[in-house]
Amino acid sequence: MLKIYGIKNCSSMKKAFDLLTEQGLSYEFHDYKKQGIDAETIKTWLDALGQDVVLNKKGTTWRKLTTEEQENALANENNLITTLTTHTSLIKRPVLQTATGFIAGFDEAAYRELKN
């Protein structure tokens, strides 16, 4: 079973939902804006994908952080995990958990290769 993490009102999420549905793939949706996200899940993503993939520095949430907050978040993994669980909009969307790993961000080609 696929599990997709993100927030409901996001254009990348909509593309991901639409493509999964088009392919007839069933999935579970975890809305971390409403449900939150635990540190263990974030650590798993960081271990699998790396900080540069998981942390969305292009969004407005990152730009709204002070330079000190940004530097603190990047100082070490524990600080980054705390920052990401506090400011879930900093997580690249969507994060799709598959049987073989994770796909962060909407990657149409990778989604088209998925099997249920």
Phi and psi in radians as a Rosetta constraint file:
Dihedral C 1 N 2 CA 2 C 2 CIRCULARHARMONIC -1.370 0.35
Dihedral N 2 CA 2 C 2 N 3 CIRCULARHARMONIC 2.584 0.35
Dihedral C 2 N 3 CA 3 C 3 CIRCULARHARMONIC -2.304 0.35
Dihedral N 3 CA 3 C 3 N 4 CIRCULARHARMONIC 2.190 0.35
Dihedral C 3 N 4 CA 4 C 4 CIRCULARHARMONIC -1.987 0.35
Dihedral N 4 CA 4 C 4 N 5 CIRCULARHARMONIC 2.301 0.35
Dihedral C 4 N 5 CA 5 C 5 CIRCULARHARMONIC -1.941 0.35
Dihedral N 5 CA 5 C 5 N 6 CIRCULARHARMONIC 2.442 0.35
Dihedral C 5 N 6 CA 6 C 6 CIRCULARHARMONIC 2.908 0.35
Dihedral N 6 CA 6 C 6 N 7 CIRCULARHARMONIC -2.708 0.35
Dihedral C 6 N 7 CA 7 C 7 CIRCULARHARMONIC -2.177 0.35
Dihedral N 7 CA 7 C 7 N 8 CIRCULARHARMONIC 2.605 0.35
Dihedral C 7 N 8 CA 8 C 8 CIRCULARHARMONIC -1.052 0.35
Dihedral N 8 CA 8 C 8 N 9 CIRCULARHARMONIC -0.861 0.35
Dihedral C 8 N 9 CA 9 C 9 CIRCULARHARMONIC -1.622 0.35
Dihedral N 9 CA 9 C 9 N 10 CIRCULARHARMONIC 1.358 0.35
Dihedral C 9 N 10 CA 10 C 10 CIRCULARHARMONIC -2.602 0.35
Dihedral N 10 CA 10 C 10 N 11 CIRCULARHARMONIC 2.319 0.35
Dihedral C 10 N 11 CA 11 C 11 CIRCULARHARMONIC -1.104 0.35
Dihedral N 11 CA 11 C 11 N 12 CIRCULARHARMONIC -0.652 0.35
Dihedral C 11 N 12 CA 12 C 12 CIRCULARHARMONIC -1.151 0.35
Dihedral N 12 CA 12 C 12 N 13 CIRCULARHARMONIC -0.656 0.35
Dihedral C 12 N 13 CA 13 C 13 CIRCULARHARMONIC -1.132 0.35
Dihedral N 13 CA 13 C 13 N 14 CIRCULARHARMONIC -0.744 0.35
Dihedral C 13 N 14 CA 14 C 14 CIRCULARHARMONIC -1.050 0.35
Dihedral N 14 CA 14 C 14 N 15 CIRCULARHARMONIC -0.771 0.35
Dihedral C 14 N 15 CA 15 C 15 CIRCULARHARMONIC -1.047 0.35
Dihedral N 15 CA 15 C 15 N 16 CIRCULARHARMONIC -0.752 0.35
Dihedral C 15 N 16 CA 16 C 16 CIRCULARHARMONIC -1.127 0.35
Dihedral N 16 CA 16 C 16 N 17 CIRCULARHARMONIC -0.835 0.35
Dihedral C 16 N 17 CA 17 C 17 CIRCULARHARMONIC -1.016 0.35
Dihedral N 17 CA 17 C 17 N 18 CIRCULARHARMONIC -0.820 0.35
Dihedral C 17 N 18 CA 18 C 18 CIRCULARHARMONIC -1.068 0.35
Dihedral N 18 CA 18 C 18 N 19 CIRCULARHARMONIC -0.755 0.35
Dihedral C 18 N 19 CA 19 C 19 CIRCULARHARMONIC -1.235 0.35
Dihedral N 19 CA 19 C 19 N 20 CIRCULARHARMONIC -0.689 0.35
Dihedral C 19 N 20 CA 20 C 20 CIRCULARHARMONIC -1.086 0.35
Dihedral N 20 CA 20 C 20 N 21 CIRCULARHARMONIC -0.753 0.35
Dihedral C 20 N 21 CA 21 C 21 CIRCULARHARMONIC -1.139 0.35
Dihedral N 21 CA 21 C 21 N 22 CIRCULARHARMONIC -0.781 0.35
Dihedral C 21 N 22 CA 22 C 22 CIRCULARHARMONIC -0.988 0.35
Dihedral N 22 CA 22 C 22 N 23 CIRCULARHARMONIC -0.634 0.35
Dihedral C 22 N 23 CA 23 C 23 CIRCULARHARMONIC -1.503 0.35
Dihedral N 23 CA 23 C 23 N 24 CIRCULARHARMONIC -0.008 0.35
Dihedral C 23 N 24 CA 24 C 24 CIRCULARHARMONIC 1.250 0.35
Dihedral N 24 CA 24 C 24 N 25 CIRCULARHARMONIC 0.430 0.35
Dihedral C 24 N 25 CA 25 C 25 CIRCULARHARMONIC -1.596 0.35
Dihedral N 25 CA 25 C 25 N 26 CIRCULARHARMONIC 2.276 0.35
Dihedral C 25 N 26 CA 26 C 26 CIRCULARHARMONIC -1.520 0.35
Dihedral N 26 CA 26 C 26 N 27 CIRCULARHARMONIC 2.585 0.35
Dihedral C 26 N 27 CA 27 C 27 CIRCULARHARMONIC -2.666 0.35
Dihedral N 27 CA 27 C 27 N 28 CIRCULARHARMONIC 2.779 0.35
Dihedral C 27 N 28 CA 28 C 28 CIRCULARHARMONIC -1.860 0.35
Dihedral N 28 CA 28 C 28 N 29 CIRCULARHARMONIC 2.394 0.35
Dihedral C 28 N 29 CA 29 C 29 CIRCULARHARMONIC -1.866 0.35
Dihedral N 29 CA 29 C 29 N 30 CIRCULARHARMONIC 2.248 0.35
Dihedral C 29 N 30 CA 30 C 30 CIRCULARHARMONIC -1.987 0.35
Dihedral N 30 CA 30 C 30 N 31 CIRCULARHARMONIC 1.928 0.35
Dihedral C 30 N 31 CA 31 C 31 CIRCULARHARMONIC -1.562 0.35
Dihedral N 31 CA 31 C 31 N 32 CIRCULARHARMONIC 1.747 0.35
Dihedral C 31 N 32 CA 32 C 32 CIRCULARHARMONIC -1.353 0.35
Dihedral N 32 CA 32 C 32 N 33 CIRCULARHARMONIC -0.121 0.35
Dihedral C 32 N 33 CA 33 C 33 CIRCULARHARMONIC -1.271 0.35
Dihedral N 33 CA 33 C 33 N 34 CIRCULARHARMONIC -0.672 0.35
Dihedral C 33 N 34 CA 34 C 34 CIRCULARHARMONIC -1.629 0.35
Dihedral N 34 CA 34 C 34 N 35 CIRCULARHARMONIC -0.686 0.35
Dihedral C 34 N 35 CA 35 C 35 CIRCULARHARMONIC -1.667 0.35
Dihedral N 35 CA 35 C 35 N 36 CIRCULARHARMONIC -0.201 0.35
Dihedral C 35 N 36 CA 36 C 36 CIRCULARHARMONIC 1.309 0.35
Dihedral N 36 CA 36 C 36 N 37 CIRCULARHARMONIC 3.100 0.35
Dihedral C 36 N 37 CA 37 C 37 CIRCULARHARMONIC -2.505 0.35
Dihedral N 37 CA 37 C 37 N 38 CIRCULARHARMONIC 2.433 0.35
Dihedral C 37 N 38 CA 38 C 38 CIRCULARHARMONIC -1.593 0.35
Dihedral N 38 CA 38 C 38 N 39 CIRCULARHARMONIC 2.743 0.35
Dihedral C 38 N 39 CA 39 C 39 CIRCULARHARMONIC -1.054 0.35
Dihedral N 39 CA 39 C 39 N 40 CIRCULARHARMONIC -0.618 0.35
Dihedral C 39 N 40 CA 40 C 40 CIRCULARHARMONIC -1.108 0.35
Dihedral N 40 CA 40 C 40 N 41 CIRCULARHARMONIC -0.719 0.35
Dihedral C 40 N 41 CA 41 C 41 CIRCULARHARMONIC -1.128 0.35
Dihedral N 41 CA 41 C 41 N 42 CIRCULARHARMONIC -0.794 0.35
Dihedral C 41 N 42 CA 42 C 42 CIRCULARHARMONIC -1.036 0.35
Dihedral N 42 CA 42 C 42 N 43 CIRCULARHARMONIC -0.766 0.35
Dihedral C 42 N 43 CA 43 C 43 CIRCULARHARMONIC -1.058 0.35
Dihedral N 43 CA 43 C 43 N 44 CIRCULARHARMONIC -0.727 0.35
Dihedral C 43 N 44 CA 44 C 44 CIRCULARHARMONIC -1.038 0.35
Dihedral N 44 CA 44 C 44 N 45 CIRCULARHARMONIC -0.791 0.35
Dihedral C 44 N 45 CA 45 C 45 CIRCULARHARMONIC -1.116 0.35
Dihedral N 45 CA 45 C 45 N 46 CIRCULARHARMONIC -0.755 0.35
Dihedral C 45 N 46 CA 46 C 46 CIRCULARHARMONIC -1.095 0.35
Dihedral N 46 CA 46 C 46 N 47 CIRCULARHARMONIC -0.724 0.35
Dihedral C 46 N 47 CA 47 C 47 CIRCULARHARMONIC -1.122 0.35
Dihedral N 47 CA 47 C 47 N 48 CIRCULARHARMONIC -0.691 0.35
Dihedral C 47 N 48 CA 48 C 48 CIRCULARHARMONIC -1.405 0.35
Dihedral N 48 CA 48 C 48 N 49 CIRCULARHARMONIC -0.662 0.35
Dihedral C 48 N 49 CA 49 C 49 CIRCULARHARMONIC -1.983 0.35
Dihedral N 49 CA 49 C 49 N 50 CIRCULARHARMONIC -0.445 0.35
Dihedral C 49 N 50 CA 50 C 50 CIRCULARHARMONIC 1.601 0.35
Dihedral N 50 CA 50 C 50 N 51 CIRCULARHARMONIC 2.689 0.35
Dihedral C 50 N 51 CA 51 C 51 CIRCULARHARMONIC -1.079 0.35
Dihedral N 51 CA 51 C 51 N 52 CIRCULARHARMONIC -0.650 0.35
Dihedral C 51 N 52 CA 52 C 52 CIRCULARHARMONIC -1.157 0.35
Dihedral N 52 CA 52 C 52 N 53 CIRCULARHARMONIC -0.412 0.35
Dihedral C 52 N 53 CA 53 C 53 CIRCULARHARMONIC -1.545 0.35
Dihedral N 53 CA 53 C 53 N 54 CIRCULARHARMONIC -0.735 0.35
Dihedral C 53 N 54 CA 54 C 54 CIRCULARHARMONIC -1.300 0.35
Dihedral N 54 CA 54 C 54 N 55 CIRCULARHARMONIC -0.726 0.35
Dihedral C 54 N 55 CA 55 C 55 CIRCULARHARMONIC -1.454 0.35
Dihedral N 55 CA 55 C 55 N 56 CIRCULARHARMONIC 2.112 0.35
Dihedral C 55 N 56 CA 56 C 56 CIRCULARHARMONIC -1.603 0.35
Dihedral N 56 CA 56 C 56 N 57 CIRCULARHARMONIC 1.751 0.35
Dihedral C 56 N 57 CA 57 C 57 CIRCULARHARMONIC -1.533 0.35
Dihedral N 57 CA 57 C 57 N 58 CIRCULARHARMONIC -0.074 0.35
Dihedral C 57 N 58 CA 58 C 58 CIRCULARHARMONIC -1.537 0.35
Dihedral N 58 CA 58 C 58 N 59 CIRCULARHARMONIC -0.282 0.35
Dihedral C 58 N 59 CA 59 C 59 CIRCULARHARMONIC -1.418 0.35
Dihedral N 59 CA 59 C 59 N 60 CIRCULARHARMONIC 2.931 0.35
Dihedral C 59 N 60 CA 60 C 60 CIRCULARHARMONIC -1.172 0.35
Dihedral N 60 CA 60 C 60 N 61 CIRCULARHARMONIC -0.532 0.35
Dihedral C 60 N 61 CA 61 C 61 CIRCULARHARMONIC -1.065 0.35
Dihedral N 61 CA 61 C 61 N 62 CIRCULARHARMONIC -0.771 0.35
Dihedral C 61 N 62 CA 62 C 62 CIRCULARHARMONIC -1.107 0.35
Dihedral N 62 CA 62 C 62 N 63 CIRCULARHARMONIC -0.764 0.35
Dihedral C 62 N 63 CA 63 C 63 CIRCULARHARMONIC -1.170 0.35
Dihedral N 63 CA 63 C 63 N 64 CIRCULARHARMONIC -0.452 0.35
Dihedral C 63 N 64 CA 64 C 64 CIRCULARHARMONIC -1.351 0.35
Dihedral N 64 CA 64 C 64 N 65 CIRCULARHARMONIC -0.339 0.35
Dihedral C 64 N 65 CA 65 C 65 CIRCULARHARMONIC -1.214 0.35
Dihedral N 65 CA 65 C 65 N 66 CIRCULARHARMONIC 2.543 0.35
Dihedral C 65 N 66 CA 66 C 66 CIRCULARHARMONIC -1.222 0.35
Dihedral N 66 CA 66 C 66 N 67 CIRCULARHARMONIC 2.835 0.35
Dihedral C 66 N 67 CA 67 C 67 CIRCULARHARMONIC -0.998 0.35
Dihedral N 67 CA 67 C 67 N 68 CIRCULARHARMONIC -0.694 0.35
Dihedral C 67 N 68 CA 68 C 68 CIRCULARHARMONIC -1.105 0.35
Dihedral N 68 CA 68 C 68 N 69 CIRCULARHARMONIC -0.749 0.35
Dihedral C 68 N 69 CA 69 C 69 CIRCULARHARMONIC -1.117 0.35
Dihedral N 69 CA 69 C 69 N 70 CIRCULARHARMONIC -0.716 0.35
Dihedral C 69 N 70 CA 70 C 70 CIRCULARHARMONIC -1.109 0.35
Dihedral N 70 CA 70 C 70 N 71 CIRCULARHARMONIC -0.820 0.35
Dihedral C 70 N 71 CA 71 C 71 CIRCULARHARMONIC -1.090 0.35
Dihedral N 71 CA 71 C 71 N 72 CIRCULARHARMONIC -0.700 0.35
Dihedral C 71 N 72 CA 72 C 72 CIRCULARHARMONIC -1.104 0.35
Dihedral N 72 CA 72 C 72 N 73 CIRCULARHARMONIC -0.740 0.35
Dihedral C 72 N 73 CA 73 C 73 CIRCULARHARMONIC -1.078 0.35
Dihedral N 73 CA 73 C 73 N 74 CIRCULARHARMONIC -0.644 0.35
Dihedral C 73 N 74 CA 74 C 74 CIRCULARHARMONIC -1.551 0.35
Dihedral N 74 CA 74 C 74 N 75 CIRCULARHARMONIC -0.071 0.35
Dihedral C 74 N 75 CA 75 C 75 CIRCULARHARMONIC -1.111 0.35
Dihedral N 75 CA 75 C 75 N 76 CIRCULARHARMONIC -0.690 0.35
Dihedral C 75 N 76 CA 76 C 76 CIRCULARHARMONIC -2.806 0.35
Dihedral N 76 CA 76 C 76 N 77 CIRCULARHARMONIC 2.946 0.35
Dihedral C 76 N 77 CA 77 C 77 CIRCULARHARMONIC -1.103 0.35
Dihedral N 77 CA 77 C 77 N 78 CIRCULARHARMONIC -0.708 0.35
Dihedral C 77 N 78 CA 78 C 78 CIRCULARHARMONIC -1.076 0.35
Dihedral N 78 CA 78 C 78 N 79 CIRCULARHARMONIC -0.710 0.35
Dihedral C 78 N 79 CA 79 C 79 CIRCULARHARMONIC -1.121 0.35
Dihedral N 79 CA 79 C 79 N 80 CIRCULARHARMONIC -0.713 0.35
Dihedral C 79 N 80 CA 80 C 80 CIRCULARHARMONIC -1.119 0.35
Dihedral N 80 CA 80 C 80 N 81 CIRCULARHARMONIC -0.760 0.35
Dihedral C 80 N 81 CA 81 C 81 CIRCULARHARMONIC -1.060 0.35
Dihedral N 81 CA 81 C 81 N 82 CIRCULARHARMONIC -0.781 0.35
Dihedral C 81 N 82 CA 82 C 82 CIRCULARHARMONIC -1.061 0.35
Dihedral N 82 CA 82 C 82 N 83 CIRCULARHARMONIC -0.769 0.35
Dihedral C 82 N 83 CA 83 C 83 CIRCULARHARMONIC -1.086 0.35
Dihedral N 83 CA 83 C 83 N 84 CIRCULARHARMONIC -0.761 0.35
Dihedral C 83 N 84 CA 84 C 84 CIRCULARHARMONIC -1.222 0.35
Dihedral N 84 CA 84 C 84 N 85 CIRCULARHARMONIC -0.599 0.35
Dihedral C 84 N 85 CA 85 C 85 CIRCULARHARMONIC -1.295 0.35
Dihedral N 85 CA 85 C 85 N 86 CIRCULARHARMONIC -0.494 0.35
Dihedral C 85 N 86 CA 86 C 86 CIRCULARHARMONIC -1.404 0.35
Dihedral N 86 CA 86 C 86 N 87 CIRCULARHARMONIC -0.762 0.35
Dihedral C 86 N 87 CA 87 C 87 CIRCULARHARMONIC -2.003 0.35
Dihedral N 87 CA 87 C 87 N 88 CIRCULARHARMONIC 1.359 0.35
Dihedral C 87 N 88 CA 88 C 88 CIRCULARHARMONIC -1.094 0.35
Dihedral N 88 CA 88 C 88 N 89 CIRCULARHARMONIC -0.370 0.35
Dihedral C 88 N 89 CA 89 C 89 CIRCULARHARMONIC -1.168 0.35
Dihedral N 89 CA 89 C 89 N 90 CIRCULARHARMONIC -0.184 0.35
Dihedral C 89 N 90 CA 90 C 90 CIRCULARHARMONIC -1.404 0.35
Dihedral N 90 CA 90 C 90 N 91 CIRCULARHARMONIC -0.152 0.35
Dihedral C 90 N 91 CA 91 C 91 CIRCULARHARMONIC -1.484 0.35
Dihedral N 91 CA 91 C 91 N 92 CIRCULARHARMONIC 2.258 0.35
Dihedral C 91 N 92 CA 92 C 92 CIRCULARHARMONIC -1.015 0.35
Dihedral N 92 CA 92 C 92 N 93 CIRCULARHARMONIC 2.410 0.35
Dihedral C 92 N 93 CA 93 C 93 CIRCULARHARMONIC -2.070 0.35
Dihedral N 93 CA 93 C 93 N 94 CIRCULARHARMONIC 2.618 0.35
Dihedral C 93 N 94 CA 94 C 94 CIRCULARHARMONIC -1.379 0.35
Dihedral N 94 CA 94 C 94 N 95 CIRCULARHARMONIC 2.920 0.35
Dihedral C 94 N 95 CA 95 C 95 CIRCULARHARMONIC -1.944 0.35
Dihedral N 95 CA 95 C 95 N 96 CIRCULARHARMONIC 2.079 0.35
Dihedral C 95 N 96 CA 96 C 96 CIRCULARHARMONIC -1.874 0.35
Dihedral N 96 CA 96 C 96 N 97 CIRCULARHARMONIC 2.129 0.35
Dihedral C 96 N 97 CA 97 C 97 CIRCULARHARMONIC -1.628 0.35
Dihedral N 97 CA 97 C 97 N 98 CIRCULARHARMONIC 2.138 0.35
Dihedral C 97 N 98 CA 98 C 98 CIRCULARHARMONIC -2.031 0.35
Dihedral N 98 CA 98 C 98 N 99 CIRCULARHARMONIC 3.118 0.35
Dihedral C 98 N 99 CA 99 C 99 CIRCULARHARMONIC -1.136 0.35
Dihedral N 99 CA 99 C 99 N 100 CIRCULARHARMONIC -0.416 0.35
Dihedral C 99 N 100 CA 100 C 100 CIRCULARHARMONIC -1.897 0.35
Dihedral N 100 CA 100 C 100 N 101 CIRCULARHARMONIC -0.034 0.35
Dihedral C 100 N 101 CA 101 C 101 CIRCULARHARMONIC 2.667 0.35
Dihedral N 101 CA 101 C 101 N 102 CIRCULARHARMONIC -2.540 0.35
Dihedral C 101 N 102 CA 102 C 102 CIRCULARHARMONIC -2.262 0.35
Dihedral N 102 CA 102 C 102 N 103 CIRCULARHARMONIC 2.598 0.35
Dihedral C 102 N 103 CA 103 C 103 CIRCULARHARMONIC -2.159 0.35
Dihedral N 103 CA 103 C 103 N 104 CIRCULARHARMONIC 2.117 0.35
Dihedral C 103 N 104 CA 104 C 104 CIRCULARHARMONIC -1.869 0.35
Dihedral N 104 CA 104 C 104 N 105 CIRCULARHARMONIC 2.364 0.35
Dihedral C 104 N 105 CA 105 C 105 CIRCULARHARMONIC 1.433 0.35
Dihedral N 105 CA 105 C 105 N 106 CIRCULARHARMONIC 2.790 0.35
Dihedral C 105 N 106 CA 106 C 106 CIRCULARHARMONIC -1.453 0.35
Dihedral N 106 CA 106 C 106 N 107 CIRCULARHARMONIC 2.020 0.35
Dihedral C 106 N 107 CA 107 C 107 CIRCULARHARMONIC -2.137 0.35
Dihedral N 107 CA 107 C 107 N 108 CIRCULARHARMONIC 1.688 0.35
Dihedral C 107 N 108 CA 108 C 108 CIRCULARHARMONIC -0.976 0.35
Dihedral N 108 CA 108 C 108 N 109 CIRCULARHARMONIC -0.765 0.35
Dihedral C 108 N 109 CA 109 C 109 CIRCULARHARMONIC -1.078 0.35
Dihedral N 109 CA 109 C 109 N 110 CIRCULARHARMONIC -0.769 0.35
Dihedral C 109 N 110 CA 110 C 110 CIRCULARHARMONIC -1.138 0.35
Dihedral N 110 CA 110 C 110 N 111 CIRCULARHARMONIC -0.681 0.35
Dihedral C 110 N 111 CA 111 C 111 CIRCULARHARMONIC -1.147 0.35
Dihedral N 111 CA 111 C 111 N 112 CIRCULARHARMONIC -0.651 0.35
Dihedral C 111 N 112 CA 112 C 112 CIRCULARHARMONIC -1.183 0.35
Dihedral N 112 CA 112 C 112 N 113 CIRCULARHARMONIC -0.362 0.35
Dihedral C 112 N 113 CA 113 C 113 CIRCULARHARMONIC -1.490 0.35
Dihedral N 113 CA 113 C 113 N 114 CIRCULARHARMONIC -0.123 0.35
Dihedral C 113 N 114 CA 114 C 114 CIRCULARHARMONIC -1.239 0.35
Dihedral N 114 CA 114 C 114 N 115 CIRCULARHARMONIC 2.531 0.35
Dihedral C 114 N 115 CA 115 C 115 CIRCULARHARMONIC -2.173 0.35
Dihedral N 115 CA 115 C 115 N 116 CIRCULARHARMONIC 2.587 0.35
